[in-house]
């Protein structure tokens, strides 16, 4: 039998970045799969290409 929903979510493994594998600090209603560092790196590298 399945326990409470709170226990289910408490037992999930931590979310990790798909690029570097670093653990992501989750935020309320945040569905990203990359850490802040990888998101910033991706943004700045793509903005240099368009300039």
N, C-alpha and C positions, 0 to 999 in steps of 0.2 A: 504494500500500500504506500502511496505517495504521502510524504509528510506535509507540513505546512508550506505555503508558497515562500514565506520568509526564509525558512531553512533551505529550500531549493536554491534561491538566489544567493544566499550566504555561502553555499558550498561550491558555487561555480568558480573555476580557475580565473585568475586575473587576466584582463584583456592585454594583449601585447601588440606592439607596432608591427605592421606587415612588412615594413622596410628594414628596420634595424633590430627588431625583436625585443626592444625595451618595453617594460611594463608601462601601460598607459594609465594615468590617473583619470578615472572616469568622472564625468560630470553629469548632472541631471539632464536628461534628454539629449545627450551627445552621442551620435551614432558614428563618429569617425573611427577609422581603423589605423591611423598613423599618429605618432607622437608629435608634439608641438615642434620639436626640432626638425623632424623630417618634413612636416608641412611647410615650415619656414624655408628650409633648404630648397624644396620643390618650387615654392612660389618665387624665390629670388632667382633661381636658375632659369625659370621660364620667362621672367620679366626681362632678363638680360638678352634673351634670344629675340624678343620683340622690339628691343630698342635699337 
